[in-house]
Amino acid sequence: MIQAAAPVLDLSTCDKEPIRTPGSIQPHGFLLTLAADLAVLQASANLGDWCGVAADAAPGRPLADVIGQAAAQRLVPELAADLGPRPFYVGTVTTDNGRHFDVLAHQWDGVTIAEFEAVDRAEPADFRNLYPLIGDFLLKVNDTSSIESLARLACQHVRSVTGFGRVLVYRFDADGHGHVMAEARDPGYHSYMGQHFPASDIPAQARELYKLSRIRLIQDATYSPAALVPPLNPVTGKANDLSFAALRSVSPVHLRYMRNMNTLASMSVSLMVKGKLWGLISCHNEGPAAVAFDKRTACEQLGQILALCIESREDAAELQFRLEVRRTMVSMLAGLTQGSDFIENLANVFPELLRFARASGVAILVDDRILTFGDTPEQDDIRALADWLAVHDHGDVFHTDKLSAPYAPAARMTRNSSGLLAMPISRIHKHYLLWFRPEYVHTIEWAGNPHAKEAVPGAPTQLSPRTSFAAWRETIHGTSQPWHGGEIELALEFRTALLGIALERAEQMAELAEELGRANKELEAFSYSVSHDLRAPLRHIVGFADLLLESAGSEDGQQRQRFLKNIKEAARLAGKLVDDLLSFSQMGRASLHPTTVDMNELVAACLDKLALETRGRNIEWDIGPLPTIWADPTFLHLALFNLLANAVKFTGQRDPAVIRMAAEDHPLETVFHVADNGAGFNMDYVHKLFGVFQRLHRMEDFQGTGIGLANVRRIVERHNGRVWARSVHGEGATFSFALPKPTNP
């Protein structure tokens, strides 16, 4: 007898497999889809093997004709109930041919899906496994201080219930790779403890399914799937969505992967922490293995408890970390208010700055002045890095644990600068606070070479599941320890505090400047608007803080979260007002540093910065060819960003939004136009357009502080240019500015 060749599996398309709609089930049971009157709509092809009724003869017949009158009567009251999307145990039945089945049912995809899993007993499922497992686990939880010990305890309990040869707990890292952190196994099984599985082992659509369906069992990886008859759901006319079905057939690629791993039976339990797939409890057996629904339920409940324990311990560790970092930040801020020289004050708290970011080196760059502490790059390298940061604007904070990836010259300074946390401390000047982390050379042990590709013989363009799971070590170079999320957030807070101190210093210096009179006149002109705009978020903070205190004894966590969210948003708005006020204040006094500016690069940098704000929007950008001009790039970047952000904001109700930028060359000046098809404005009030805090629209309709266009006018006028606007209300607006050509650039 000639054996048929195994089908070729193409890994290059496995991330596009329709794993939710496989059209078949695992054959250790059978599946029926039922109409509202419990008439059979579809049956799995193996129905005859289990019940003696041919699958193609079942559709259209009452349930009793397929599984027997007694079995149907037992199930009808349960199936008529309002079932949810997750499989629910509705009873154990015996069909007319004497076979016994645990029956799971759920409603999904317009039908009732009934799954019949073969069992050896006629009695109902015994959920007594659930109580000793969960009870013993809960008793030991308080005796385990670490997440690793909790995971190890869970492995031991799951293995005792299921009888699987090996049970692992592994968590996913930021790149999606799985790290085995706990294991319980039979001595004859290979150990994967401490090893990593590459993210490619679990495609994206499989991870999404793990989030929806929290448990999955494969009894025998050598099974032949049983197709649904008819193949399409009669209600939807499409292939059935079996996302929640316990018998759902799995990807042939995954079955080959299991066999390559010498695993014929597997079960996985999803560990969901704060709505994200944190990791998996993964069970392996070298031979086929059945796990009844009651035992699976016990394991699923244990997984949920483990996830809650992980969340509480991670929250406690996160809180402790943030408290320590905040304590350091408070200490630094206290030192920054002592002397009159702001930069010298920063230098005086260098040790605290290192401790704040867990860095090995820190540098302050203010124009041509550089102060360093600890292990830092050479000053010329720091200047070049600051130039790169200024051109490729990264917002309020830039961080990376592999600086050489976005910034190639960093490859020569990986020893002490593999990681960078950069924070601009001025929105006008090239002033930066930089933290450096050294290279962290470490070795990762993989369960098989993650970079090796298994070629399919005779099919050079196709790949098969990898066959080797032997330990393979990889040494990682050029990266630092990653930056903690708490460090990034607190660095943003620190920046806001620094800007506040800088604003205070700027105000003190302004009192000694000749422009004090003009500044006071401006202050009088918009003092009412400032007080009104700043008072509103402060009122929100106080009001919602009072509500939060009043609800301190309440168990309504969602209400408290809403109050905290409102407080945070109001604080963010107040901080934005302070930032914009500082920017406007600096604009009139800062000296210009003109140089050659490629407007195409400047626009590209602005669009990169706007990427997050425009995500999900349908915006048609029409950027014409732009010239190279002579101007201060930092000032001009701010003006151009304000104009483009203004266009994005006022086209928020347009689909598509159309934003154009073009240039005109004149003998004495270069003119730029930014046009949009947004809300526009009434030309009767155009004289107010570029004034500070002069809004032509309600703040409820278009958020903003009312300073952006005033900054644009001040920047352009500092370049001896002019700015103007034209609009038809409701049909868009065009903002234009002209910059004079230099006589001797």
N, C-alpha and C positions, 0 to 999 in steps of 0.2 A: 504493500500500500504506500503510495506517495503522499507524504505529508505536505499540506499547503504551506507556503512561506508566510511568515508573520507579516502583518501589514506594516508598511513603512509609516513611521510617525515623524512628522515634521515639526521640530521644536520652534522653528522660526515663526510659526503661526499659533503656538499654543496659548499665547496671551489673548487670542481672538476667538478661542473656542466657545461655543454656546453652551457653557456648562450648566446654565439654569434650565435649558431646554434640550436635554440630551435625547428625548424621544424614547427612552427605555429606562428599565429599572434593574437593580440587582436581583438575581433569581431566588434568593432565599425566602421569598414570599411572593405574593401577587398583589396587584393594584387595580382598583376599579375607580372610575370617576362617575359620579352620580348626579342626576338632575334633582330639582327641588322635590319631586315626588318619589325620589329614590330609585327611579328607573336607571338602569345601567347605560352610560353614554360611551365608555371606553373600557377596555380590559387589557391587561398585559398578556403578551403572547404565551406565557407559561401557565395560563389559567387552567388549561386542560390537564397539565401535569399535577396540579394541586387539587382541583375540584372535579375533574372529569368532564367539564363543559368547555367546548372549543371557544377560543377567544373571539373568533369572528361571528360566533352565534350568540354572544352575550349582549352586544349593544341593542337597546330597545326593549329588553326584557326586564321584568321586575327583579329586584335584588333577590327575592326568595327563590326564583328559578335558577339562580346561579350558585348560591351558597346553601340553599336549603331553607325550609320554612322555619324551623326552630332557631337556626342561627339568625335569620332575618328578624324574627320577632324579638330576639334578644337585643339587636342593634337599633331597631327603628326608633325607639324613644330617644336614644343618645344622638343618633344622626340627625334627628329632626330639631335638635337644639341649635342655638346660635353659636356655632363653632367659630373659633378665631383662626388666624393664619398659621398658628403653630400646632404641630401634631398633638392630639389629646387622646389619651387612652380611653376607649369607649367600651372595653370588655374583652373577654376571652370566649371564643365560640368554637363549636365543633360542627364541621360541615357534614353533609349526608354521607360522605364516604369515610367518615370516622377520623378525619385529620383535625388537629387543634391549632388555633391561631390566636395570637394577641392582635387586637385590631386598634389601629391608630387612625384618627380622622382629623381633617382640617378643611377649612373653606378657603380657596384661593383660585385666582384666575377664572372666576365665574362658575366654578363647580365645587362639589364636595369630593375630596380625595380621600378614599378609604384604602388603607394599607393593611394587608394581612400577613403578619410575620409568623412563620411556622414555629411551634413550640411542642415539647413532649408532653405537657400536662394539660388536663382539661380544666383545672382550677384557675381562677383569676390570678393575675400577676400579684406577687407578694412584695409590697413596698416596704416590708420590714427591714430590707437592706439599707433603706435610706436613713433610718434613725440611729443605729449604732455608728454608721460611718460619719454622719454629720455631728452627732453628739460627741464622739471621741475626738474628732478634729477640733471642735470648738473648745473642748476642755484643754487641749494642748496649745491652742493659739497663743494664749497669754504667756506661755513659757518660752516662746520663740521670739527673739528680738529682731531678727533680720528677715528680709524677704527671701533670701536663699534658704534659710532653715524652714520657713513656711512652705516654700515650693517643694523641698525634700519631703516634708511631712505629707503633703498632698500626693506626691508620687507614690509613697508607700501605701496610703489608703486606697488610691485608685487601683493599684496593682492587686491589693488583697481582695477587692471586690470583683475585678474583671478576670483575674488570672493571666493577664498578658505577661509575656516574657520580659518586656522592657517598657518602662513608663518614663517619659522625659517632661520637664517643663523648660521651655525656652522662651525668651523675650526678644522682641524685635528692636533693633537699634534705629537711629535716625535715618539710616540708608535702607532699612527694610531687611537687613541680614538678621538671622536668628542665632542667638547665643544660648547654648544649653547650660542652664544654671543649676539644675537639679536632676537626679536620676535615681530610679530604683529598678533593679534588673535581676534576672536569674544569672547565676555565675557563668553559665555557658554562653551568655549573650555578649556581643561586642559593646564596649562602653563608648558613648559619645560625650561624656561629661567634659565641659569646658570648651567644646568645639563649636565652630560656627557653620551655619548653613547659609549659602548665598541667597539673596533676595529673589533671584531668578527661579529658585525652586518652587516658589509660590507666586504665580502670576497675579496681576492686579485684580482681575475679575474674581479669582479664587479668594483673595483677601476680603473683597466686598461680601462674598457669600459667607465667609466665616463670621462676618459681623451680623448678618441676618439670621443664619441658622447656627446656633451655638454648639451643636454636637453633630458629629458625622461618624458613621461606622461602615467599614468595608470588611465583610466577613471572609471573603476569599478573592484574592487578587487575580486568580485564574478564571474567574467566572465569565460566562457568555451572557451578555445582556439580553433581557426580554423586552422586546419592542411593544409600544402601545398600539392597540388596534381599536379604531382607526388611528392613524398617526397624528391627526390634527384634532385639537379641542373643538368639538362641535359648537361651543358657545362663542369662542373668539375667532375660529377659523385659522388659528395659528398653532404652532407646536406648544404643548403644555409647559407652563412655567412650574417646574418641580423644585423650586428653591428650598421649600420647607419639607419636602417629602423625605422620610427616613430611608426609603428604598431607592432614592434617586441614583441612577447610574453615574459613575464618575468618569473623568477623562481617561482615555486609553493611554495617554502620555503618563498620567499619574500611576496607572496600574503597572506600566512597564518600569517606572521609577521604583515602585514598591518591590517588584520582583528583583530588580537589580540590587536592591538593598537587603535581599533575602528576607523580605517581610511579606507574608501572605495575608495577614489580617492587621487592620489598624483602626484606631479610633482617635478622634481629636475633640477636645473641648476648648472652646474659645474663651480667652481671658480678656474681658472688656473692662477697661479702666477709663472712666470719664468719657465714655462714648467712642473710644478709640481701641483698636485691636492691639493690646499690649503684648500678647504672646499666646501660646497654646500649651495645653496639656496634650502630649502626643504619645499614644500607646502603640506598641508594635508586638507582633507575634510571628514566629517563623512558620507556623502552620495555620490553617483556617481556624477561626474562632468565632463563636456566636456570643453576643452579649444581649440578654433580654432587656426589654424596655424598662423594667423596674430598676435594673442595675445601672442602665444608662442614665436614668433620671437621677439616681443617687450621685453619680459622677458629675452630672451637669450641675446639680445643686452645690456640690463641693467646689466646683470651678467658680461658681458665682460668689461663694463665701470667700474663696481665695482672692478673687479680684477685689472684693471690698476691703479685705485685709491689706492687700498691696496698696490700694488707693490711700487708706488711712496712714500707713507707714510712710509712703512717699510724701503725702501732705505734711506730715509732722517733720520729716527731714527737710522739705522745701521751706517750711516756715522757719525752722531753726537756722538754715543757711541765710535766708533773707534778713533775719534779725541781726545776725552777725555782720553782714555786709552793710546793713543800714546803720548799725552802731558805728562802724568805721566811717561811714559817710558823714554822720552827724559830727564826729570828732574832727574830720577834715574841714567841714564848713565853719566850725567854731574857730579854727585857726586861720581861715581865709578872711576873717573880718577884723583881724588885729591891726595890720599895718595899712599904709596908704597905697603901696605898690602892689597891685593885684598879682602880677607875675611873680614877684618875689614871695608873696604869700603862698602861691602854689608851690614854689620850690621848697618852702619851709615844711610842707606836709608830704614831701616825696615818699618817705617810708609808708605813710598811711595810704598814699596813692597806689603803691605796689601791693599792699595788703588788700586794698579794696577790690582790685581786679585779679588777684592771685597771679600777678605778672612778675617777670624777672627784670624788666626794664621799663622805664617811662620817660617820655620826652615831651617838652612844651616848646612849641614853635610859634613865635610871634614875629611876623615879618621876617627879617634876617637874623633874628636872635633865637638861639636854640639852647635850652637848658635840659640836661639829661641826668638820669640817676639809674644806677643798676647796670645791667648788661644790655646795651642798646647798639644799633648799627652806627656806622660812622655818620658824621653830620651831613656830608654830601649826599649820602644815601637817604637820610631823613628828609632833606630838602627835595630830592627827586620824588620821594614817596608823597610828600605833601603836594607837590605840583600835580602828580597823577590824581590824587584825591580831589583837588580843586577842579580839575577838568571833568573828571567822571564823578559828578556830584552824587553822593550816596545818601543824602538825607541827613537826619540828626545824628545817627550812629552807624558806623560801618564796622563789621566784624567778620573775621574768617579764621578758620584753623588751618588753612593752607594758602598762605598769601601768594605763593608762586603761581597758583592757578589763575587768578584774575590779573596778577601783576608779575609778569615774567622776570623782570630784574631782581625780584626777591629770591630767586633761586640761588644766588650767590651769598645770601645772608640767612639761610635756613637755620644755622646753628642757634642764633639768638632771636630770630624774627620769623619763625614759621607761622606764628599766630599774631594777629593784629586786632586791636580794638581802637578805633579812631573816632574822635569826637570833635567837631568844629566848635570853637568857643566864641566865634563871631560869625554873623551872617554877612558881613561886608568884607572883612579882611581875611587873609590866609593865616588864620590863627587856629592851631590844632593842639589837642591833648592826645597823645599816642601811648598806648600800652603794648608791650611786646611780650610774647611768650616763646620760649625756646622750643627747638625740635624735640618731639617725643617719639623716640625710636622704640617701636614695640613689635611684638610678634603675635600674629593671629593664627590659631590652629583651625583649619577648615576641615570639615568632613568631606574630603575629596577636593581636588583642584577646582576652584570656582571659575577659573579662566579657561580651562580645557574645554574644547568642543568635540563631542563624539560624532564623527562623520558616519553617515549611513552608507554602507557599501553599495556601489552602483548608483548612488544618488548624491553627487558631490555638493549640491546646493541645499541638501537637507541635513538636519541634525537629529540625533536620537537622545533620549534621556541618558544622563551620565551613568556609567557603569561602576565607577570607582568611588568608594566612600572612605578610603584609607586616609589617615591623618596626613594633611599637607600644610606645611607651615609657610607663612608669608610674612616677611619683615617690612613694616611700613615706615617709609622715610618722608621727610618734608612736611610733616603735620605737627601741630601742637595739641595739647589737651583742648578739647572743645570748650567754647564759652558757654557758661550756664545761662539759661533763660533769665534767671533772677539777676545776674550780673548785667545783662543787656538792659533790662527794665530799670534797674536802679541807676545805671549809667545815664539813662535818659532823664531820670529825676535829678541826678547830680548836675547834668547840663542845664536843666531849667534853673536850678539853684544858682549855678555859676552866672547864667545870664541875668538873673535877678541882682546878684552882687555887682556884675558889670554895669547894669543899668543904674544902680545906686551910685557907683563910681562916676559914671558918665554924667549923672545929674549934678554931682558935686563939682566936677570939672566945668560943667556948663555955667555954673555960677560965677566962675572966674573968667569966662571967655567974653570976647567983645560982642558975640552974637546973643548975649543974654536977653537983651531987649526984644529982638525978633522972636526968640524962643518963647518968651513970656507972652507975646502977642498971639502966637500960634496956640499956646496953651489955653489962653482965654477963649479963643475961637472955638476950640473943640472940647473944652473941659466938661460941658454938659453931656456931650455924647459919650465921652470916656466914662464918666461916672455912671451914666445910665447903662452902658454896655457891660462894664465890669461889675456893677452892682447886681445885675440879673443872675449871672452864674454863682456869685457869692451867696445871694439869697437862696438859690437852689441848694447849695451845699449845706447851709445852716438848716433849711427847712427839712430836707431829707435826712440830715443827721438827727434832727429831733424825732422824726418819724421812726428812724432806726432804733434810737434809744427807747422810744415808747413800745416798740415791738420786740424788745430784747427777750422777753419771756415767751414770745410766741413761737410755735413750732412751724410756722409758715416760712420755710426756707426760700421759696420762690419770691415772696414779698420782700424779704431782706436782700436777696440778690438784686431785685429791681431797684431798691433804694440805693444800694452800693453802686450799681451801674449808673444811676442818675447823678450820684455824687461825683463819680469818676469823670463823667462826660462834662459836668459843669466845671470841674477843676481843669480839665483839658482845655475848655474854651477860655477860661481865665488865663491859663498859661499861654495860650496862643495870642491873646490880646497883649500880654506883657512882652512876648517875643516880637510881635509886630511893632509895638511901641518902641522897643529897643532899636529895631532895624530902622525905623523912621527917624529916631533921634540921632543915630550914628550917621545917617545918610547926609545930613547937612554939613558935617564936620570932617568926615573921613577924606583923606587925600586920595586923588586918583593915581593909578599906576597904569597908564595906557600902554598897550602893546598891540601887535597884529592879532586879530581875532577872526577865525574862520566861522562865519555865521552858520554854516551847515553843521559843523560839529557842535556848536552851542545849542542849536535847535534839537539835535539828536539827544544831547544830554538832558535837555528839558523833557523830551518825550519819554526818556527812560524813567525820569523821576515821577512822571505822571502815570506810569504804567499801572500802578496799584489802584489809583483813583479811577482810571478808565476801564479797568477790568470788567468784562461783561457788557460794556457799552458798545453800540454800533456807531463807530466814529469813522468818517472818511477824511483822512488827512491828505491835504493837497499842498505839499511844500515845494515851491518852485526853486530853481537854482538861486543860491544866495551868494553875495560877494564876500570878500575878505575886507575887513575895515580896521580902523585904528581906534581902540577904545579900551576901557578898563574891563577885562573879561568877567571879573567877579560881580561888579556892579551890573553890567549888561545882562549877565545870566539871570540875576534876580528880576530885572525889569521884564525880560523876555518870558521868564517862567510865570510871572504874575499875569501877563497878557494871555498866554496860552491857557493857564489855569482858569482865568476869567472866562475864556471862550468855552472851555469844557463845562464849567459850572452853569453858564446861561444857556447851554444847549441840552441841558439835562432832560428836557421833555421832548426832544426831537429824535426821531428814528427814521432815517439815519441822521446823525449830527454831521454837518459838513464844516470843517475848519480849514481855512486856506491861509498861507503865508507867502508873500511875494515881495520883491524888491524892485525899486526904480533907481536908475543911475542918473543923476543930475550933475551939472558942471561943478557946483559948489557943495553939494550934499548928497547923501544917500538916503532914500526914503524906504521905509518898511511898512507893510500893511498886514494886519492880522484880522481876518474877516470870518464871521460865523453866521449860521442861519438860526440863531437862538432867539431869545425873548426880545432883544433890542431894548431901546429906551426912547422916551419922549424928548425930542430935540429942544423943547422949550426949557429943559433943565440941564442942557449940556454944560452950562457954565459951572454946575455943581459937581460934575462928573469926577474931576481929578482933585477934589478937595478931601481933606482928611475927615473920615467918618461921615461922608456925604453919600448916603445910599439912595438910589432911585427905585429900589424894589424893597418889599418887605423882607425882613430877616427870616421870617417863617418860610418864605418861598425860596430864597437863595441865601444859604449860610455864608457868612464872611464877617470880617472885622471892620471893613470899610477903610483899610489902609493901603491895600494893594495898588490901586491906581494912583494914589498920592505918591507912593514910592516910585512908580513908573515916571511920573512927571518930574520928581526931584532928581532921579538918576539922569534922565534925558537932559534936563536943564543944567545939571552939573557938567555935562559934556557940551554945553553951549548949543544944545539942540532944541527942538520943539516937538510938541505932542498934541494930537487932536483926534476927534472921533466923529463919525457920521452914523446915523441909524434911521431905520423906519420901524416904528414900534410894532413888535410882534413879528418882524420879518428879519431880524438879525442886526448885526452891528459891525462896523469896521473901525479898528483902532490903528492909528498911524503915528509913526515917529520918524523924525529926520535928524540925522547926525552929520555935522559938517565934516568935509574932507580936510585932512591935515595939510598944512602948508609945508612943514618939515617933519614928517613922522620919524 
